[in-house]
Amino acid sequence: FRRDLYDRISSCIIKIPPLRERMEDLSLLCEYLLSDIAESNKMSICSISNDVIDKLSNYSFPGNIRELINILNML
């Protein structure tokens, strides 16, 4: 970044809590990410089961959203 651009951007702080602190967003994130994964792989996915969401919600996600993406890519 150029210094002047960095100075302008650095004054804006956006705080987003880690995934483990906002499990209520997990279902919506999974649906979005799965549709993105399916589209990029030219596949179709109907939905994700509640059992899978329940199991994911019991996980602490130390790797945050990238770890969720990796898990969903394995499904």
TAPE-V590306 format. One record per residue. RES is the residue in one letter. SS is DSSP state (~ for helix, > for strand, _ for the rest). PHI is phi as a letter, one per 40 degrees, with the letter a starting at -180 (* if undefined). BURIAL is b if it has 9 or more other C-alpha atoms within 8 Angstrom, else e. Layout:
res->RES ss->SS phi->PHI burial->BURIAL
res->RES ss->SS phi->PHI burial->BURIAL
This chain:
res->F ss->_ phi->* burial->e
res->R ss->_ phi->c burial->e
res->R ss->~ phi->c burial->e
res->D ss->~ phi->c burial->e
res->L ss->~ phi->c burial->e
res->Y ss->~ phi->d burial->b
res->D ss->~ phi->c burial->e
res->R ss->~ phi->c burial->e
res->I ss->~ phi->c burial->e
res->S ss->_ phi->c burial->e
res->S ss->_ phi->c burial->e
res->C ss->_ phi->c burial->e
res->I ss->_ phi->b burial->e
res->I ss->_ phi->b burial->e
res->K ss->_ phi->b burial->e
res->I ss->_ phi->b burial->e
res->P ss->_ phi->c burial->e
res->P ss->_ phi->c burial->e
res->L ss->~ phi->d burial->b
res->R ss->~ phi->c burial->b
res->E ss->~ phi->c burial->e
res->R ss->_ phi->b burial->b
res->M ss->~ phi->c burial->e
res->E ss->~ phi->c burial->e
res->D ss->~ phi->c burial->e
res->L ss->~ phi->d burial->b
res->S ss->~ phi->c burial->e
res->L ss->~ phi->c burial->e
res->L ss->~ phi->c burial->e
res->C ss->~ phi->c burial->b
res->E ss->~ phi->c burial->b
res->Y ss->~ phi->c burial->e
res->L ss->~ phi->c burial->b
res->L ss->~ phi->c burial->b
res->S ss->~ phi->c burial->b
res->D ss->~ phi->c burial->e
res->I ss->~ phi->c burial->b
res->A ss->~ phi->c burial->b
res->E ss->~ phi->c burial->b
res->S ss->~ phi->c burial->e
res->N ss->_ phi->b burial->e
res->K ss->_ phi->f burial->e
res->M ss->_ phi->b burial->e
res->S ss->_ phi->b burial->e
res->I ss->_ phi->b burial->e
res->C ss->_ phi->c burial->e
res->S ss->_ phi->a burial->e
res->I ss->_ phi->b burial->e
res->S ss->_ phi->c burial->e
res->N ss->~ phi->c burial->e
res->D ss->~ phi->c burial->e
res->V ss->~ phi->c burial->e
res->I ss->~ phi->c burial->b
res->D ss->~ phi->c burial->e
res->K ss->~ phi->c burial->e
res->L ss->~ phi->c burial->e
res->S ss->~ phi->c burial->b
res->N ss->_ phi->c burial->e
res->Y ss->_ phi->c burial->e
res->S ss->_ phi->c burial->e
res->F ss->_ phi->f burial->b
res->P ss->_ phi->c burial->e
res->G ss->_ phi->c burial->e
res->N ss->~ phi->g burial->b
res->I ss->~ phi->c burial->e
res->R ss->~ phi->c burial->e
res->E ss->~ phi->c burial->b
res->L ss->~ phi->c burial->b
res->I ss->~ phi->c burial->b
res->N ss->~ phi->c burial->e
res->I ss->~ phi->c burial->e
res->L ss->~ phi->c burial->b
res->N ss->~ phi->c burial->e
res->M ss->~ phi->c burial->e
res->L ss->_ phi->c burial->e
